[in-house]
């Protein structure tokens, strides 16, 4: 194995661990019965939803997923 494939493999492992952590930190979308009852309050109080921690974690999830996809394709090409 070349040095480049080892470096990309390490980046792949780091990206997979990071995506697991970021997804586990996100709050669930379906909060059950209490979420359906308090759903109206969330739309009222959710004015700054673009700046909340949930939206930040969603952005990070997307970026890490794109990085994971790119490293997967690069590893496939290098080890082919």
Secondary structure, DSSP 8 states (H G I E B T S, - for coil): --HHHHHHHHHHHHHHHHHHHHHHHS--S--THHHHHTHHHHHHHGGGGGGSHHHHHHHHHHHHHHHHHHHHHHHHHHT-
